[in-house]
């Protein structure tokens, strides 16, 4: 996976585009920000999808922004034992990993014909903040988006590549 570069290495224009896209998403779909069950989130996501037959031959650019998957509380919860979170506080859970993996698979099903079969660092750029939960979310998402081909598998039965 490509080394993640610090924010200061990017022009202000890209940052403004990213912030604008995030604000647009948050302001245009408040129901996506609220806590929902997985079924509700999938129903909302399906409702927001553009029809697949909508001029899919002229795609020029796609920008996707998302938060990390489910995580443990960032700070101890009153009347709860912090040791009850085996992952540690503020870390991605197994459910969060699965959510991000499924998101990557969905992105593959939606945009796969525009992407190659293999990850190309000139076509796909992944950026994350420097927290375990966000780095792991990005990796799980890319594992779903770019599953290894037979020739890329380095461990039998493990459909993941670094």
Secondary structure, 3 states (H helix, E strand, C coil): CCCCCCHHHCCHHHHHHHHHHHHHHHHHCHHHHCCCCHHHHHHHHHHHCCCCCCCCCCCCCCCCCCCCCCECCCCCCCCCCHHHCCCCCCCECHHHHHHHHHHHHHHHHHHCCCCCCCCCCCCCCCCCCCCHHHHHHHHHHHHHHCCCCHHHCCCCCCCCCC
